[in-house]
Amino acid sequence: MLFSHKALQPIDIIESPIQLNQCPQFKLPMKSDNNRKYLLIFSGILLGFQYLGLVVDGNIPFTQIKISSQANIPIILTILIFFFGGQFTFYWLKQEKEERSFFEFITAIPVALVAIIPVIYS
């Protein structure tokens, strides 16, 4: 039982449940935004490493993954891109149609594919 702040009358939670998705102040953050961000970050790092000569020393940026050799960098980044790409797609499809951004989807997935296809092909 909870008490109303005005008259200290007991409120039965079972009779009046609060729906989190109906209250704007309790709106849950969309997980697809974070997954899209990391998908694009790791895709950019992989593209920079492959084509622009980006040097990654010690750790993969934004992670605690330590690198034993430079040959492992494309494999590690490809695994991270698959992971965040799968999560981004899952959470994007889980969103309501009004909240989805098709533009974000059709820009993030091709960038990730351009980054990982040369690694998979070789």
PyMOL commands that set and color helices and strands:
alter all, ss='L'
color gray80, all
select helices_A, chain A and resi 24-26+31-51+70-94+102-121
alter helices_A, ss='H'
color red, helices_A
select strands_A, chain A and resi 2-3+10-11
alter strands_A, ss='S'
color yellow, strands_A
deselect
rebuild
show_as cartoon
